[in-house]
Amino acid sequence: MAVSNELLEILACPQCKGEVHLKQEAEGEGIVCESCRLVYPICDGIPVMLIDEAKPVGEG
């Protein structure tokens, strides 16, 4: 289940409050903040916007 564009428009990075976008890779989907270089996971179609759950961009 993909995250809707409407949800992406209102989501913000919990660390820097910056814009985020959806990133789809072979490993799965994630919500990416380019400013912080963090990827927030998506579990069962729900973005997990917790700083402790985020991984650095490029880390699998």
C-alpha positions in Angstrom: 0.0 0.0 0.0 1.5 3.3 -1.1 1.5 6.5 0.9 -0.8 9.1 -0.7 0.4 12.3 -2.1 -2.0 14.2 0.3 -0.3 12.6 3.3 3.2 13.4 1.9 2.2 17.0 1.6 1.5 17.4 5.3 4.3 15.2 6.7 7.5 16.9 7.8 10.7 15.5 9.2 10.4 15.3 13.0 14.1 16.3 13.4 14.4 19.4 11.2 10.8 20.0 10.2 11.8 20.0 6.6 10.1 18.6 3.6 10.1 14.8 2.9 9.4 12.7 -0.1 8.7 9.1 -0.9 11.6 6.9 -2.0 11.1 3.4 -3.5 13.9 1.0 -3.7 14.5 -2.7 -4.0 14.7 -2.9 -0.2 11.3 -1.2 0.1 9.7 2.2 0.6 10.7 5.0 2.9 10.1 8.6 3.6 13.2 10.6 3.0 14.4 13.9 4.4 17.3 15.1 2.2 18.3 17.8 4.8 18.9 15.3 7.6 19.8 12.5 5.2 17.4 10.2 7.0 15.0 7.5 5.8 11.9 6.9 7.9 10.4 3.4 7.4 6.9 2.6 6.2 5.3 -0.4 8.0 2.0 -1.8 6.7 1.4 1.4 4.7 2.0 3.7 7.7 5.0 6.0 7.9 6.9 5.6 11.1 8.1 9.2 11.7 10.2 8.5 14.8 13.8 9.8 14.8 15.0 6.6 16.6 13.5 4.4 13.8 15.1 6.4 11.0 18.2 5.2 9.2 20.8 7.2 7.3 20.2 7.5 3.5 22.0 4.7 1.7 22.0 2.3 4.6 20.0 -0.9 3.9 
